[in-house]
Every structure is written in C-alpha cells, then in structure tokens.
Amino acid sequence: FNFLAQLGANLGGEPFLTLKPCSGVKDLNLWYPEQDPAAVEPYPWCIKQAGGDSMAVENVTLVNPYQGILIGPEWNELHYLRNMRIGALKTGIQFDVTTDIGRLECIRLDPEVWSDSGLPGSPVKGGPHARWMYENGTGVRMYRSDWEYGAFVDVRGYRTGFEILTSPKGSPNAQFYAFSITGCRTALSVLDANGIGVSFTACTFEGDDAGIATPPGMSA
C-alpha cells in the first residue's frame, strides 16, 4: 500500500500515524510529495508510539519524512521495528522511556531511499537533500531504553549516525549486533549510558569526523 502524507509543514503538529498499545502497521510506503529536496521543510513525526506496550512496524518504507519514528517520551515497552527503509531528513528513529526490551532489526537509513524511490520529484543521489542530511540529520537517537536489542541496521549519510545519550527519565543499556554506520560525519556518538552499559558486536563505525565519539571520562 502507498500513502501520501499531506498534513502540511508544521513541526509541532500531530504525527501522521499514532500507534496505541498492541497495534502496528505493515506493508506500507509513506511519501511526503510536497517536501522539497532543495529547501527542506519541517514536518511532524511520521509515526509515533503513543505509550503503553507492543507497537510494531514491519515491511515499511518511509521515503522522505522530516522525522521518522518517535517512541516516548511517554512510558512505553516492547517496540518492534523490522524490515524498514527510512529516508528521514532530520531524525530517523528516536526513543526514550522504553522500560522493557525494544527491538530494531534489518533497518536501512540512507538519503538514497528517496533517490531510489522513482517517485515524482525524487532527487538525484548525492543531491541537495543528501547534503542537508549530512549537515543536520541524525539516523538513530536513543535516550533511556532498558535492554534494547538491535541487529543488521545500516545507517549512512547523516551528521550523526547513532546518538546515545540521557534524558530526564534516565540513560540506556543495550546490545547491538551487525550495525554498519558509514558515510556520516560522526558514526557513533555515546554521551551517556547507565551502569550496565552498551555492547556492540561485529559492528562497523566509519565517520568523516569521528568513527566513535565519547566525552572525557566515559566509562559505561
């Protein structure tokens, strides 16, 4: 199924889709036809988990949202994102206050998702939208998540590929496997984590400014 997201440019507006507890979406392509690759406009989040538990998004392409998927800051648990292609311009995935295991599996975040779409007005590879994302965008941002799991996530072409930090509700701990973050200014930025820490196995972090960036004294 293909959907045109036409709510208008309004950063503080309602998400295009809001998923309540025990709900999900599957087999969708979501496209913002009025977004201009040469003059990026802010839009609300495309998909939001409205709190509670058990939200799933599977086999979904977000062609060119300004902001992709928001989980939190309301209490939430058990998100499951699988088989996704995301061309979000500003932020791909952001989550916070996930107090039981969330999962990210087989996800690609890349400016070329929009370029490869073949949709009307889609920009060329390496076009102005890609330059804007490289200077302004974040692929994945993780605040508090308790025992987040992720595997086979590819991020390319953002200012920060994966950002890990704290919020007023706490810091994360997580385990990740086979993440590939390349072609970003900073591939992985770890500003904070809780005492359990964050584990990466068989991952690649290649950034033009930094592969892995941490503050002085970081120990988690």
C-alpha positions in Angstrom: 0.0 0.0 0.0 1.2 3.5 -0.8 0.1 6.6 1.3 0.7 10.3 0.6 1.4 12.1 3.8 0.0 15.6 3.2 -0.5 17.2 6.6 1.5 20.3 5.7 4.8 21.6 7.1 4.2 22.1 10.8 6.9 20.8 13.2 4.7 20.8 16.2 1.7 19.2 14.6 0.2 15.7 15.1 2.1 12.7 13.7 0.8 11.2 10.5 0.2 7.8 12.3 -0.2 7.3 16.0 0.0 3.7 17.2 -1.6 2.8 20.5 -0.9 -0.3 22.7 -0.8 -3.6 20.9 -1.1 -2.1 17.4 1.1 -1.9 14.3 1.5 -1.2 10.6 2.8 -3.5 7.9 3.5 -3.4 4.2 3.3 0.4 3.7 5.1 3.1 1.8 4.8 6.6 3.1 5.8 9.6 1.0 5.6 13.4 1.5 5.0 14.7 -2.0 5.3 18.3 -1.1 8.7 18.0 0.6 11.4 19.9 -1.4 14.8 18.3 -1.5 16.4 21.7 -2.3 14.6 23.6 0.6 13.8 21.1 3.3 10.7 21.9 5.3 10.0 20.7 8.9 7.1 18.2 9.4 5.7 16.4 12.5 6.8 12.9 13.2 5.6 10.4 10.6 4.9 7.5 13.1 4.6 7.7 16.9 4.1 5.1 19.6 1.5 6.7 21.9 2.7 4.9 25.1 1.9 1.5 26.5 3.4 -1.6 25.1 3.7 -3.8 22.0 4.0 -1.5 18.9 5.2 -3.0 15.7 6.2 -1.5 12.3 7.3 -4.1 9.7 8.0 -4.0 6.0 7.5 -0.3 5.8 9.4 2.4 3.8 9.4 6.0 4.9 10.5 7.7 1.8 11.2 11.3 2.8 9.7 12.3 6.2 11.3 15.1 8.1 11.1 13.0 11.2 10.6 9.2 11.0 9.5 7.3 14.1 9.1 8.6 17.7 8.8 6.3 20.7 8.3 8.1 24.0 8.8 10.3 26.0 5.6 8.7 27.5 6.2 5.3 29.2 6.5 2.5 26.6 7.7 -1.0 26.2 8.3 -3.7 23.5 8.6 -1.7 20.3 9.5 -3.9 17.3 10.8 -2.3 14.1 11.7 -4.7 11.3 12.5 -4.7 7.6 12.4 -0.9 7.2 13.9 1.6 4.7 13.9 5.1 6.0 15.0 8.3 4.2 14.1 10.7 7.1 15.8 14.0 6.7 16.2 15.3 10.2 15.8 12.3 12.5 15.1 8.7 11.6 14.2 6.9 14.8 14.1 8.4 18.4 13.1 6.5 21.5 13.0 7.2 25.3 11.5 5.7 28.4 11.4 2.2 27.0 11.3 0.2 30.2 11.2 -3.2 28.6 13.0 -4.7 25.6 12.6 -2.9 22.3 14.0 -4.4 19.1 15.4 -2.9 15.9 16.0 -5.4 13.1 17.0 -5.1 9.4 16.7 -1.4 9.0 18.3 0.9 6.5 18.5 4.7 7.0 20.0 6.4 3.9 19.5 9.5 1.7 19.3 7.2 -1.3 15.9 5.8 -0.1 14.3 8.9 -1.5 16.6 9.0 -4.6 15.9 5.3 -5.4 12.1 5.6 -4.9 11.4 6.7 -8.5 8.6 8.9 -7.2 7.8 12.3 -8.9 10.3 14.9 -7.8 12.7 12.4 -6.2 16.2 13.9 -6.0 19.3 12.5 -7.6 21.8 10.6 -5.5 24.0 13.0 -3.6 21.6 15.8 -4.3 20.7 18.8 -2.0 18.7 16.6 0.3 21.7 14.4 1.0 23.9 17.4 1.7 21.3 18.8 4.1 21.1 15.4 5.9 24.9 15.2 6.2 25.0 18.6 7.9 21.8 18.4 10.0 20.5 14.8 10.3 20.6 12.0 12.9 19.9 8.5 11.9 19.0 6.9 15.3 18.8 8.7 18.7 18.5 6.6 21.9 17.7 8.1 25.3 16.5 5.7 28.0 15.9 2.2 26.9 16.2 -0.8 29.2 17.7 -3.8 27.4 17.3 -2.5 23.8 18.3 -5.1 21.2 19.3 -4.3 17.6 20.7 -6.3 14.7 21.5 -5.6 11.0 21.0 -1.9 11.0 22.7 0.2 8.3 23.0 4.0 8.6 24.6 6.2 6.0 24.9 9.9 5.2 23.9 11.7 8.4 25.6 14.2 10.5 25.4 11.7 13.4 24.6 8.1 12.5 23.7 6.8 16.0 23.5 9.1 19.1 23.2 7.6 22.6 22.5 10.0 25.5 20.5 10.6 28.6 17.1 12.2 29.3 15.4 13.3 32.4 14.0 9.8 32.7 17.4 8.1 32.6 20.1 6.5 30.5 20.1 3.4 28.3 21.6 0.0 28.2 21.6 -2.2 25.1 23.1 -4.9 23.0 23.7 -4.4 19.2 24.9 -6.7 16.5 26.0 -6.1 12.9 25.4 -2.4 12.8 27.1 -0.7 9.9 27.3 3.1 10.2 29.3 4.8 7.4 29.5 8.0 5.4 28.4 10.1 8.3 30.3 13.0 9.9 30.2 11.1 13.3 29.2 7.5 13.0 28.6 6.7 16.7 28.2 9.4 19.5 27.9 8.0 23.0 27.3 10.8 25.5 25.9 8.6 28.3 24.7 5.2 29.3 23.7 3.5 32.5 26.0 1.3 34.6 25.1 -1.9 32.7 26.4 -0.3 29.5 26.0 -0.8 25.8 27.5 -3.7 23.9 28.4 -3.7 20.2 29.4 -6.9 18.4 30.6 -7.2 14.7 29.8 -3.6 14.0 31.4 -1.0 11.7 31.7 2.7 12.6 33.3 4.9 10.0 32.8 8.7 10.2 34.4 11.5 8.3 35.0 13.5 11.5 34.9 10.6 14.0 34.1 6.9 14.0 33.2 6.8 17.7 32.9 9.9 19.8 32.7 9.9 23.6 33.1 12.6 26.3 36.2 12.6 28.6 35.8 10.1 31.4 33.1 8.0 29.7 33.1 4.5 31.3 29.8 2.8 30.5 
